[in-house]
Each structure stands twice: as C-alpha cells, then as structure tokens.
Amino acid sequence: MPEFFDFFEPTQVEQNVVLVNAATLYEAERLIESCEGCNVEGAEIPFDNTLDRVTGSEPSVTDYILQEPAKCPNCRQEVLEKTLIEPLDSEC
C-alpha cells in the first residue's frame, strides 16, 4: 500500500473514564457561582471543565461518571455533566 494511505487510517485515542466521588464533587461544586438554571446569560463554562480542573484530568480524553448530580450553590438545582456554569474565578 502506498505511504499516502497511512494518512487516512483512523487512529484510536484512549478515552479515560473517571468516577467522581463525593469529595471531588463537593470540591467542584465550591467553584461554581451560578448555573444555567439561575443565570442563563452568564453560564458559559461546561461543568466538565470544572471537573477537569479539580481532578487534573486531560479535558480532550476524559469523561466523567457522577454517583449523584452536583448542586448549584446558588439555586440548588442539579448541575449535570454538560450544564453550563459560571465559575467563581476566571482561571477555570
């Protein structure tokens, strides 16, 4: 097979799955100011990004399994994995 066909061969990326325990979830919740439920205009950061920051995981290859949904400290609504949040600081 000619070498240029190697360019089109699919490459597999290893995907990490992280089970989020209660302590990690609590730490991530503390970084939230508001969520999409209570701040539709300001919620711009996916909750996964906060989990990446807390766990030190690589964002592009990590998926999370939560034992229970996070709660927004502002409105106490459930914050699901893909729910947008507003972080307390701009480092997220």
Protein Blocks (a to p, Z undefined) as FASTA:
>chain_A
ZZklmmmpccddddddddddfklmmmmmmmpfbdfklommlmmbdfklmmmmmnopafkl
cccddfbdcddfklopacdfklccddfbfkZZ
